[in-house]
Amino acid sequence: MSKNTTQNRTVRRSAAITGAGALLALTLTAGGGLIANAAPVSGASFGPAAAAAEVAATPQITLDKTSVGLDGATIHVTGTGVAPDPEGNPRQWFAVKLLTGGTGVVLPNQEAGTWDASGFLKISDAKYLPDANGNFAFDLVVPSLKAGSYTVQILGGNGGGSSMNPKATFTAEPQATEATMYLDEVLVADNKVSVWVFGKKLPKDSKLTAQLDGKKVPGTWMLNSKPTDVIGPDNDAGDFNHRVLLDAGAALAGSEHVLTITNSLDNSTYDIPFTAVPSTVDSSFNTPSQGAQGDITFGNLPQGAKVTGIGPDGANWLGTDQTAVAGADNRAKISFTIPADAPVGQDIRVAYRVGEKNLSVDLGQKVTPNNAEINADKFTVTHATGPQGLYQLVDDKKTGSLFATFTQWGKQTGVAKIDPKTLAVLQTGPAAKTAEGADIQVFGIGIDNSARKVVASATSGNGIVVYDADDLTKAPVYVQGGPELNHARDVAVDETSHKAYVGSSLSNTIGVFDLNENKYVDTIALGTEEEPFTGVMSFDFDEATGDLYTTSLSGGRAAKVETRNGNKATYYQLGELSSASGTAFDPVKKQLFIAAQGNSDVTVVDTVSGKVVKSIPTGGGALNLFFDPVHRFVYSANRTGGTVSVIDADSLERVGNLDAGQYPNDVTVTPDGVAYAVNKADENNQIFRIDPTGFPVKKDDDKEHDNGAGTGDNDTKPDAKTPANDTNHADLNQSGNAGDNSNAAQANGSEGKLARTGLDEGLLIAGGAAVIAAGAILVAQRRLRRHG
């Protein structure tokens, strides 16, 4: 597998929670303010493994506040849709958890410096339990919190009644009535520390300068990646989100500092304390998969600092007495093996010691399934270099050629025609232009074979670019959609109606374009306010029925849109998927396959019964899928894993796992059953031809999809396993920000970073590593846009 070299380190808000500060308390009260049963209880029944088995599809909770202050608040929780127990067992109690960043548990009355992932509050008073209609309500009094994202989780089933696992999220942040500034996060690249700062309600003409520990900053503010000594708010509302870039060595890991910001407009000052952290200079773990061996070089460490542990909560993957000591170059390199049975989905933390302080930091990665090659000898794989910035590809059923979009920001964008045998680029289509003459970057792609039109999504232009399939060199046509088509991503084409469907990866919208007239004609809004469908990701279009399948990046649901039946939508609950992205539909078994980047797996849903059938592990970061009707395979491009996984659609087992270089991004299959994939590596992007020569053809000849489908059973037993919990929202390859390899190194210390993940509050690494001296790092949700 290819080696991923990065020079960055991502750390969310540092937060001090030790000693008395760690004694947080949750209180449950009735709607009228009476105290409910809030005694903390212990036990393993609501640990991570048990929680995974508690997933239910219909129960929902809503919060009357989506934002609270840092001093705590009372949140009214309303629950609905709780089904009676199928065996008639009465509910005796349910549990409430408060999670940080989606994974770390904030416990009541925990001992200083300890974090117990099985902690919860037990609610047993009958007046707070679900009534005969499945409704319940109570007031949740949350404690003082550090700024960040939090999740209220209800767990039920072990205490009688039907199982349930509804969640709702809120944020804790300063509730500014006056101007305020506070720490967002600390990043490190090339030993240069970036301190990101948020501000609210700043005066319009503010002029801000910065000092570090009372002295002029040995660095500067960054504005649009350029240095400046003075900076102001971003808008008239006084919002502010920028970073101070410190010189290399100015803030080594473990050192505590105060960034003082002064506003010369009114001489107001804001003190922002932070603790510097290490960086990941080099890593052979493109993805930390089970059984993988490799090494990591950490930077920004003081000379003599020791790396003492690596692993998830309760584990240390280093050998006995194994450490790595930082030299005069402030670096420490350490080798280790990830156990074959390491728990998939858990956050990985790094423990290190500076002087007498034991510290730890989130590595920014999770354990992924075993990514070793499987049946490589049964596939004939060839590859060739393509244009830089390859994104998606589609096949031309008339000529057999392939078309692929490519965008290299600031350098080139367009569509390439590719020979399916030699993988040579035969022709390149130019960029469409804005009215001002700027290139319109393209990413998603589809084709109307009969109308001879290639359709690419104009992501930043909220529309499409239409190319002539027979001659890409002809000037393409840009068709603008509406503002609701925010960040256009995937494209599906109905060759019967000659309509193109384009999804918005930042909203719930699908835009509809008439390709006969090259006109934006309609929008389809998915979800409701109560059940949103946010982040429309990959498409699979069934030409025989006109049904369009897609998934929500953040909503844990998939959808079928009947485009020839008034755009009627049917929704499928997916369980706790993180960053669901890829979609593939098996029209014979009526099963829908969904790739989830955060889970590194593919979830299979029976579209007749609506039940989750199975979750199948892939390589890390399963991104895009394609169904092969010839061999009845589903191909998965695993972006962070650097592989393409092959799943048998009948056995629902992984029958292939193949090297695909750095950042595989998309895969398609031609009518002869040969798969093609593209990767989006930092350099030398590759086009792959994958021929499953060692497997028999199993193509079903019934092209109208009526061969034994629709039983709701399909001879496959549902899998009790549910997808792992995660809250990762990274770039469009991990969310919506097309074309940005977020973990590429940035020489100026800007925001190249490892994929962000949820953080389990307070890792205890076995064998001598300790929690961060200041407590644990609270997780802030990733912002999709930066100004620096």
C-alpha positions in Angstrom: 0.0 0.0 0.0 1.1 3.5 -0.6 2.7 5.6 2.2 1.0 8.7 3.4 3.2 11.5 4.4 1.7 14.3 6.3 3.1 17.2 8.3 0.2 18.2 10.5 -1.4 17.6 13.8 -5.1 18.3 14.5 -6.2 19.0 18.0 -9.6 20.4 19.0 -10.2 22.8 21.9 -7.9 22.0 24.8 -9.9 22.0 28.0 -8.9 21.7 31.6 -10.9 19.2 33.6 -9.1 17.8 36.6 -9.5 17.6 40.3 -12.6 19.4 41.5 -13.2 20.6 37.9 -13.8 17.0 36.8 -16.7 16.6 39.2 -19.4 17.3 36.7 -23.1 16.7 37.6 -26.2 16.0 35.6 -29.6 16.5 37.1 -32.8 15.3 35.7 -36.0 17.2 36.6 -39.6 16.9 35.6 -41.2 19.5 33.5 -42.4 21.3 36.6 -38.9 21.4 38.1 -39.1 18.4 40.5 -36.0 16.3 40.8 -36.2 12.9 39.0 -34.1 9.9 39.9 -30.7 11.0 38.9 -28.5 8.7 40.9 -25.4 7.6 39.0 -25.2 3.9 38.6 -22.4 1.6 37.4 -22.2 -1.5 35.4 -21.2 -2.7 31.9 -24.7 -3.0 30.5 -24.5 0.4 28.8 -20.9 0.3 27.7 -20.0 0.9 24.0 -20.7 -2.7 23.0 -24.1 -2.8 24.6 -25.0 0.6 23.2 -24.4 -0.6 19.7 -27.1 -3.3 20.1 -29.7 -0.8 21.3 -30.3 0.9 18.0 -34.0 1.4 17.1 -35.4 3.1 14.1 -38.4 5.1 15.2 -37.9 6.7 18.6 -36.9 10.4 18.4 -35.9 13.1 20.9 -35.9 16.8 20.5 -34.3 19.5 22.7 -35.8 22.9 23.3 -32.3 24.4 23.1 -29.7 23.8 20.4 -27.2 26.1 22.1 -26.4 26.7 25.7 -23.9 28.8 27.6 -20.7 27.6 29.2 -22.2 27.9 32.7 -24.7 25.2 32.1 -28.5 25.3 31.4 -31.7 23.4 31.7 -32.8 21.6 28.5 -36.3 20.2 28.0 -36.1 16.8 26.4 -39.2 15.5 24.6 -39.4 11.9 23.3 -41.8 10.3 20.8 -42.3 7.2 18.8 -41.3 4.6 21.5 -42.9 1.3 20.5 -44.2 -1.1 23.1 -42.1 -4.1 23.8 -43.0 -6.9 21.4 -43.1 -9.4 24.3 -45.1 -7.2 26.5 -42.4 -6.6 29.1 -43.1 -3.3 31.0 -40.3 -0.7 31.0 -38.8 -0.3 34.4 -36.2 2.3 33.6 -34.1 3.9 30.8 -30.8 5.6 30.8 -29.5 9.0 29.8 -25.9 9.7 28.6 -24.3 13.0 27.8 -21.6 12.6 25.1 -19.0 15.0 24.0 -18.3 15.1 20.3 -20.6 12.1 19.9 -18.3 9.6 21.7 -16.7 10.8 24.9 -18.9 10.4 28.0 -19.4 13.2 30.5 -20.1 11.5 33.8 -21.7 12.6 37.0 -19.6 12.3 40.1 -16.6 10.7 38.5 -13.4 10.5 40.3 -10.8 13.1 39.3 -8.9 12.1 36.2 -10.9 9.0 35.4 -13.4 8.4 32.7 -15.7 5.4 32.6 -17.4 4.6 29.3 -20.2 2.7 31.1 -21.6 5.6 33.1 -25.1 6.9 32.7 -28.1 8.2 34.6 -30.9 5.8 35.5 -34.4 7.1 35.1 -37.0 4.8 36.8 -39.8 7.1 38.1 -43.0 6.1 36.2 -43.9 9.7 35.4 -40.8 10.1 33.2 -41.2 6.7 31.4 -42.8 6.5 27.9 -46.6 6.6 28.1 -49.0 4.4 26.2 -48.5 6.5 23.1 -44.8 6.2 23.2 -44.2 9.8 24.5 -42.1 11.0 27.4 -40.5 14.3 28.6 -38.2 15.6 31.3 -35.8 18.5 32.0 -32.1 17.8 31.8 -29.9 20.1 33.8 -26.4 20.1 32.2 -23.3 21.2 34.2 -20.8 23.8 33.3 -19.2 22.7 30.0 -16.3 23.6 27.8 -17.1 25.0 24.4 -18.0 22.2 21.9 -20.6 19.9 20.6 -22.6 17.6 22.9 -25.1 14.8 22.4 -28.0 13.7 24.7 -28.5 10.0 24.2 -31.4 7.8 25.5 -30.8 4.1 25.9 -33.5 1.7 26.6 -34.2 -2.0 26.5 -32.1 -3.5 29.3 -34.6 -2.0 31.8 -37.6 -3.6 30.1 -39.6 -2.4 27.2 -38.5 -2.1 23.6 -35.0 -1.1 22.7 -34.3 2.6 21.8 -31.4 4.8 21.2 -32.5 8.2 20.1 -30.0 11.1 20.2 -30.1 14.9 19.8 -27.2 17.3 19.7 -26.6 20.8 21.2 -23.5 23.1 21.4 -22.0 24.9 24.4 -20.6 28.2 23.6 -20.3 31.7 25.0 -23.7 33.3 24.8 -22.4 36.7 23.8 -24.3 39.8 24.7 -21.0 41.7 24.5 -18.0 41.3 22.4 -16.2 38.0 23.2 -13.3 35.9 21.9 -12.4 32.3 22.7 -10.2 29.4 21.6 -11.4 27.3 18.8 -8.6 24.8 18.3 -4.9 24.3 18.1 -3.2 22.9 15.0 0.4 22.1 14.3 2.2 21.7 10.9 6.0 21.9 10.4 6.4 22.6 14.1 4.4 25.8 13.5 1.5 26.1 15.9 -1.8 27.7 14.6 -4.1 29.0 17.3 -7.6 29.3 15.9 -9.7 32.0 17.6 -13.5 32.6 17.5 -15.0 36.0 18.1 -18.6 37.3 18.3 -20.2 40.7 18.4 -17.0 42.5 17.8 -17.3 46.2 16.8 -17.4 46.7 13.1 -14.2 48.7 12.9 -12.2 46.5 15.3 -8.5 46.3 14.8 -7.0 43.3 16.5 -3.3 42.5 17.4 -1.9 39.6 19.3 0.7 38.9 22.0 2.0 35.6 23.3 2.7 35.5 27.0 2.8 39.3 27.1 5.2 39.7 24.2 4.7 40.4 20.5 3.6 37.3 18.8 6.6 35.5 17.1 4.4 34.9 14.2 1.4 36.7 12.7 -2.4 36.6 12.0 -3.2 34.8 8.8 -5.8 36.2 6.4 -6.5 34.3 3.2 -3.2 32.4 3.8 -1.3 35.7 3.9 0.3 37.2 7.0 -1.0 40.4 8.6 -0.3 42.1 11.9 -3.7 43.7 12.2 -7.0 42.0 11.5 -10.8 42.8 11.9 -14.1 41.0 12.1 -15.4 39.0 9.1 -18.8 40.8 8.8 -21.0 43.5 10.2 -22.3 41.2 12.9 -18.9 41.0 14.4 -18.1 37.4 13.8 -14.5 36.3 13.7 -12.7 33.1 12.9 -9.0 33.4 12.2 -5.7 32.0 13.4 -2.4 33.2 14.8 0.5 31.3 13.2 3.4 31.0 15.6 7.0 30.5 14.5 8.5 27.0 14.7 9.6 26.2 18.3 7.6 29.1 19.8 5.1 26.7 21.5 6.4 23.1 21.9 4.1 20.4 23.0 3.1 20.4 26.7 3.9 24.1 27.2 1.1 26.4 28.4 0.6 29.8 27.0 -1.7 32.8 27.0 -2.6 34.5 23.7 -3.7 38.1 24.5 -5.7 39.8 21.8 -6.0 43.6 21.9 -8.6 45.7 20.1 -7.1 49.1 19.5 -10.6 50.5 18.7 -11.6 50.4 22.4 -8.4 49.0 24.1 -10.3 45.9 25.2 -8.2 42.7 25.7 -9.0 39.0 25.6 -6.8 36.4 27.2 -7.0 33.0 25.5 -5.0 30.2 27.3 -3.9 27.1 25.4 -1.6 24.1 25.7 0.6 23.3 22.7 0.5 19.8 21.3 2.6 17.5 19.1 2.3 17.1 15.4 2.4 14.1 13.1 5.3 14.7 10.8 5.3 11.3 9.0 3.2 8.2 9.2 3.1 4.9 7.4 -0.4 4.4 8.6 -2.6 5.9 5.8 -5.3 4.3 7.8 -4.8 2.5 11.2 -6.3 -0.9 10.3 -6.4 -4.1 12.3 -3.1 -6.0 12.1 -1.2 -3.1 10.3 2.5 -2.5 11.1 4.3 0.7 10.7 5.7 3.8 12.3 4.8 7.4 13.1 7.2 10.3 13.6 5.9 13.0 16.0 7.1 16.5 15.9 6.9 19.7 18.0 8.1 17.8 21.1 10.6 19.3 23.5 14.0 17.6 23.5 13.9 14.7 25.9 10.1 14.3 25.8 8.9 10.7 25.5 6.2 9.0 23.6 4.9 6.4 26.1 1.7 5.0 24.6 -0.4 4.6 21.6 -3.9 3.0 21.5 -7.6 3.4 22.2 -9.1 3.7 25.7 -7.6 1.0 28.0 -4.9 -0.2 25.6 -1.3 0.4 24.8 0.0 -1.0 21.6 3.6 -0.3 22.4 5.8 -3.1 23.8 6.9 -3.4 27.4 9.0 -0.4 28.4 8.9 0.8 24.7 9.2 4.6 24.4 10.5 7.1 21.8 12.6 10.1 23.0 12.5 13.4 21.1 15.9 14.6 19.9 17.3 18.1 19.2 15.1 18.2 16.1 12.0 18.0 18.3 11.0 14.7 16.7 10.4 11.2 18.0 9.8 8.1 15.8 8.2 5.0 17.1 7.2 1.7 15.5 4.3 -0.5 16.5 1.7 -3.1 15.4 -2.0 -2.6 15.7 -3.5 -5.8 17.2 -5.6 -7.9 14.8 -8.5 -7.7 17.3 -8.3 -4.0 18.0 -11.8 -2.7 18.3 -13.0 -1.1 15.1 -14.2 2.5 15.4 -12.4 3.5 18.5 -10.4 6.7 18.7 -6.6 6.4 18.9 -4.7 8.6 21.4 -1.0 9.2 21.9 0.4 9.5 25.4 3.6 11.4 26.0 5.6 12.8 28.9 7.2 16.2 29.1 9.2 16.6 32.3 7.0 15.5 35.1 3.8 16.0 33.2 1.9 13.0 31.6 -0.1 14.2 28.6 -2.2 12.6 25.9 -3.6 13.8 22.6 -6.1 12.5 20.0 -4.3 11.1 17.0 -7.3 12.1 14.8 -7.8 8.6 13.5 -9.9 5.6 14.4 -9.2 1.9 14.2 -10.4 0.5 10.8 -11.1 -3.0 9.7 -8.3 -5.3 8.5 -7.1 -3.9 5.2 -4.8 -6.7 3.9 -5.2 -7.8 0.3 -7.8 -10.4 -0.3 -7.9 -12.7 -3.4 -5.5 -10.3 -5.3 -4.6 -13.3 -7.6 -8.2 -13.5 -8.8 -8.2 -10.0 -10.3 -6.1 -8.6 -13.2 -5.3 -5.1 -12.2 -3.6 -2.5 -14.4 -3.2 1.2 -13.9 -2.0 4.4 -15.6 -1.4 8.0 -14.7 -4.3 10.4 -15.4 -4.8 14.1 -15.0 -4.1 15.4 -11.5 -7.3 16.0 -9.5 -9.3 12.9 -10.7 -12.6 12.8 -8.9 -15.3 10.6 -10.5 -15.8 8.6 -13.7 -18.6 7.1 -15.9 -18.7 4.8 -18.9 -20.0 5.6 -22.4 -22.1 2.6 -23.4 -22.1 3.7 -27.0 -18.3 3.8 -27.6 -17.0 1.9 -24.5 -14.9 4.8 -23.5 -14.7 6.3 -20.0 -15.2 9.9 -18.9 -13.6 11.3 -15.8 -13.8 14.6 -14.1 -10.6 16.2 -12.7 -10.0 19.4 -10.7 -6.7 20.6 -9.4 -7.5 23.8 -7.6 -6.1 26.9 -9.2 -4.4 24.9 -12.0 -6.8 22.8 -14.1 -10.3 21.4 -14.3 -12.3 19.5 -17.0 -13.4 16.1 -18.3 -11.1 13.5 -19.8 -12.0 10.7 -22.2 -10.1 7.5 -21.4 -9.4 4.4 -23.4 -10.8 1.4 -21.4 -8.1 -1.0 -22.5 -4.9 1.1 -22.4 -6.2 3.7 -19.9 -4.7 6.4 -22.1 -6.3 9.8 -22.1 -7.8 10.2 -25.6 -9.2 13.7 -25.3 -9.7 16.5 -22.7 -12.6 18.9 -22.4 -11.8 22.4 -21.3 -13.2 24.2 -18.4 -16.4 26.2 -18.7 -16.0 29.8 -17.7 -17.9 32.2 -15.4 -19.0 35.6 -16.7 -15.8 37.0 -15.2 -13.7 34.4 -17.1 -12.8 32.1 -14.2 -12.8 28.4 -14.5 -15.8 26.5 -13.2 -14.5 23.4 -11.3 -16.2 20.1 -12.0 -16.4 17.0 -9.7 -19.4 14.7 -10.1 -20.2 13.1 -13.5 -23.0 11.4 -15.4 -23.9 10.7 -19.0 -26.9 10.7 -21.3 -25.7 8.1 -23.8 -28.6 8.6 -26.2 -28.4 12.4 -26.2 -24.6 12.2 -26.3 -24.1 14.6 -23.4 -21.7 14.3 -20.5 -22.9 16.1 -17.4 -20.5 17.3 -14.7 -21.4 19.0 -11.4 -20.2 22.5 -10.9 -19.7 22.3 -7.2 -18.8 25.9 -6.4 -21.2 27.1 -9.1 -24.2 25.2 -7.8 -25.0 23.9 -11.2 -23.8 21.6 -14.1 -21.4 21.8 -17.0 -22.6 19.9 -20.1 -20.0 18.5 -22.6 -20.4 16.9 -26.0 -19.7 13.2 -25.5 -18.6 12.8 -29.1 -16.2 15.8 -29.0 -15.1 17.1 -25.6 -13.1 19.9 -27.2 -16.4 21.7 -28.1 -17.1 24.6 -25.7 -19.0 23.2 -22.7 -22.2 24.8 -21.5 -22.6 26.0 -17.9 -26.1 25.7 -16.5 -26.6 27.5 -13.2 -28.9 26.1 -10.6 -30.4 27.9 -7.6 -28.8 28.9 -4.3 -30.5 25.9 -2.7 -28.3 23.6 -4.7 -25.4 24.4 -2.4 -22.2 22.6 -3.2 -23.4 20.4 -6.1 -21.9 17.0 -5.9 -23.2 13.8 -7.5 -25.0 13.5 -10.9 -27.5 11.0 -12.1 -29.0 11.0 -15.6 -32.4 9.6 -16.6 -32.0 8.7 -20.3 -35.7 8.3 -20.7 -36.7 11.8 -19.7 -33.3 13.4 -20.4 -33.1 14.9 -17.0 -30.1 15.3 -14.8 -30.4 15.0 -11.0 -27.7 16.8 -9.0 -27.4 16.6 -5.2 -26.3 19.3 -2.7 -23.8 17.9 -0.3 -24.5 20.8 2.2 -28.3 20.7 2.1 -31.3 18.4 1.6 -31.8 19.4 -2.1 -31.7 17.6 -5.4 -31.7 19.9 -8.4 -33.4 18.8 -11.6 -32.0 19.9 -15.0 -33.7 19.5 -18.4 -30.9 18.3 -20.7 -33.0 18.9 -23.8 -33.0 22.6 -23.1 -30.0 22.8 -20.7 -32.2 24.4 -18.1 -32.7 24.2 -14.3 -36.3 23.2 -13.9 -37.1 21.8 -10.5 -35.9 21.0 -7.0 -36.6 18.0 -4.7 -36.3 18.6 -1.0 -35.7 15.5 1.1 -36.6 15.0 4.7 -38.6 17.2 7.1 -37.7 19.6 9.9 -38.3 16.8 12.4 -36.4 14.2 10.4 -33.8 16.2 8.3 -31.9 14.7 5.4 -28.8 16.8 5.4 -26.0 16.3 2.9 -27.2 14.6 -0.2 -24.4 12.3 -1.2 -23.9 9.6 -3.9 -26.6 8.5 -6.3 -27.6 5.2 -7.9 -30.3 5.6 -10.6 -32.4 2.6 -11.7 -33.1 3.4 -15.4 -35.8 0.7 -15.6 -38.0 2.2 -12.9 -36.8 5.8 -12.6 -36.0 5.4 -8.9 -33.1 7.4 -7.6 -31.3 6.2 -4.5 -29.2 8.4 -2.3 -28.0 8.8 1.3 -27.6 11.5 3.8 -24.1 12.4 5.0 -25.2 13.2 8.5 -28.8 12.0 9.0 -28.3 8.2 9.2 -30.8 7.7 6.5 -31.0 6.7 2.9 -33.8 7.6 0.4 -35.5 6.3 -2.7 -37.0 9.0 -4.9 -39.5 7.9 -7.5 -38.7 10.4 -10.1 -41.4 9.1 -12.5 -44.1 9.1 -9.7 -44.2 12.7 -8.5 -40.8 12.4 -6.7 -42.4 10.4 -3.9 -39.7 9.6 -1.3 -39.2 6.5 0.8 -36.7 6.6 3.7 -34.6 3.9 5.2 -33.1 4.0 8.7 -29.4 3.0 8.6 -28.5 2.9 12.3 -25.5 4.8 13.7 -23.6 5.5 10.5 -20.9 8.1 10.4 -20.5 10.1 7.1 -22.7 7.8 5.0 -21.6 8.5 1.4 -21.7 5.8 -1.2 -24.8 4.2 -2.7 -25.4 1.1 -4.8 -28.7 -0.7 -5.5 -29.1 -4.4 -6.3 -32.3 -4.5 -8.4 -32.6 -8.3 -8.2 -32.6 -8.6 -4.4 -33.9 -5.1 -3.8 -31.1 -4.4 -1.5 -29.4 -1.1 -1.0 -25.7 -0.8 -0.1 -24.5 2.3 1.8 -20.8 3.1 2.3 -19.9 4.9 5.5 -16.6 6.7 5.7 -16.6 7.0 9.5 -17.5 3.3 10.0 -15.3 2.0 7.3 -18.0 -0.5 6.2 -20.9 -1.0 3.9 -24.4 -1.4 5.4 -27.0 -3.4 3.5 -30.7 -2.5 3.7 -33.6 -4.6 2.4 -35.7 -1.9 0.7 -38.8 -4.1 0.9 -38.8 -4.7 4.7 -36.7 -1.6 5.5 -34.5 -3.6 7.8 -30.7 -3.4 8.0 -29.5 -6.8 6.8 -25.8 -6.6 7.5 -22.8 -4.4 7.9 -19.7 -5.5 6.0 -16.2 -4.2 6.9 -14.1 -2.6 4.1 -10.9 -0.7 4.0 -10.8 2.6 5.9 -13.0 5.4 4.7 -15.5 3.6 2.4 -16.5 6.4 0.1 -18.2 5.4 -3.2 -19.9 2.2 -4.4 -20.9 0.6 -7.7 -23.0 -2.5 -8.3 -21.8 -5.0 -11.0 -24.7 -7.0 -12.3 -22.4 -9.3 -14.3 -20.6 -10.9 -11.4 -23.1 -9.6 -8.8 -20.4 -7.7 -7.0 -20.4 -4.4 -5.2 -17.2 -2.4 -5.4 -16.2 0.0 -2.7 -13.5 2.8 -3.1 -12.0 3.1 0.3 -10.4 6.6 0.4 -8.2 6.5 3.5 -7.6 2.8 3.3 -6.0 3.1 -0.2 -8.0 0.0 -1.4 -10.9 -1.1 -3.4 -13.0 -3.7 -1.6 -15.2 -6.2 -3.5 -18.4 -7.6 -1.9 -20.4 -10.5 -3.2 -24.0 -9.3 -3.4 -25.3 -12.8 -2.7 -23.2 -14.0 0.2 -22.6 -10.4 1.5 -19.0 -11.3 2.2 -15.9 -9.4 1.2 -14.3 -11.5 -1.6 -11.6 -9.0 -2.7 -9.5 -6.2 -1.3 -7.1 -4.6 -3.7 -4.4 -1.9 -3.6 -5.6 1.3 -5.3 -2.9 3.7 -4.2 -3.5 6.9 -2.2 -7.0 8.2 -1.8 -9.2 6.0 -4.1 -12.2 8.2 -4.8 -14.6 6.5 -7.2 -15.3 3.3 -9.0 -17.6 2.3 -11.9 -18.3 -1.0 -13.8 -18.7 -1.3 -17.6 -21.3 -3.7 -19.1 -18.6 -6.4 -19.6 -18.1 -6.6 -15.8 -14.8 -4.8 -15.7 -14.4 -2.3 -12.9 -12.5 1.0 -13.2 -11.4 3.2 -10.3 -9.6 6.6 -9.9 -7.6 7.8 -7.0 -6.9 11.4 -5.9 -3.4 11.1 -4.6 -1.2 14.1 -3.7 0.6 13.5 -7.0 0.4 11.1 -10.0 -3.3 10.4 -9.9 -4.1 6.9 -11.2 -6.8 5.2 -13.3 -7.2 1.5 -12.5 -8.7 -1.3 -14.5 -9.9 -4.2 -12.4 -10.9 -7.4 -14.2 -12.3 -10.2 -11.9 -10.8 -12.9 -14.1 -10.9 -15.5 -11.4 -14.7 -15.3 -10.8 -17.6 -16.7 -12.7 -20.2 -14.6 -14.5 -23.5 -14.6 -12.6 -25.4 -12.0 -14.6 -29.2 -12.3 -14.3 -30.9 -11.8 -17.7 -34.1 -10.4 -16.3 -33.5 -6.7 -17.1 -36.9 -5.6 -15.7 -35.8 -6.5 -12.1 -38.7 -9.0 -11.4 -36.7 -12.1 -10.7 -37.7 -13.2 -7.3 -37.3 -9.8 -5.8 -39.4 -8.2 -3.2 -39.6 -11.0 -0.6 -38.2 -8.8 2.1 -36.1 -11.8 3.1 -33.8 -12.5 0.3 -32.4 -15.6 2.1 -30.2 -13.4 4.2 -30.5 -13.2 7.9 -30.2 -9.7 9.5 -26.9 -9.1 11.3 -27.2 -8.1 14.9 -24.2 -5.9 14.6 -25.0 -2.2 14.1 -22.6 0.4 12.8 -20.2 2.0 15.2 -20.9 5.4 16.5 -18.9 8.3 15.1 -19.3 12.0 14.3 -16.7 12.6 11.8 -17.4 15.4 9.3 -14.4 16.0 7.2 -13.8 17.3 3.6 -16.1 16.4 0.7 -14.2 13.2 0.2 -15.3 13.1 3.8 -18.2 15.6 3.6 -18.8 18.3 1.1 -15.6 20.2 0.3 -14.8 18.8 -3.1 -11.2 18.6 -4.3 -9.5 19.3 -0.9 -7.2 16.5 0.3 -7.5 17.7 3.8 -4.6 15.6 5.1 -2.1 16.9 2.5 0.8 18.8 4.0 0.7 22.6 3.9 4.1 24.2 3.9 2.9 27.5 5.5 1.2 25.7 8.4 -2.2 26.1 7.0 -5.0 23.7 7.5 -3.8 20.5 6.0 -4.8 17.9 8.6 -5.6 14.3 9.4 -9.2 13.3 9.2 -11.1 14.6 12.2 -12.9 12.2 14.4 -14.9 12.3 17.6 -12.8 12.2 20.8 -13.4 9.8 23.7 -13.1 12.0 26.7 -10.1 11.0 28.9 -8.2 8.1 27.5 -6.4 5.9 30.0 -3.6 4.1 28.2 -2.5 0.9 30.0 1.1 0.7 31.0 2.0 4.1 32.3 0.5 6.8 30.1 -1.9 9.2 31.8 -4.6 11.5 30.8 -3.7 15.1 29.7 -2.6 17.0 32.8 -5.2 19.6 32.1 -7.8 16.8 31.8 -9.1 15.9 28.3 -9.5 17.6 25.0 -13.0 18.6 24.2 -14.0 18.1 20.6 -15.3 20.9 18.4 -17.2 20.1 15.2 -15.2 20.8 12.2 -16.0 24.0 10.3 -16.4 23.6 6.6 -15.0 27.0 5.9 -11.9 28.8 7.1 -10.8 32.4 6.5 -7.1 31.9 7.0 
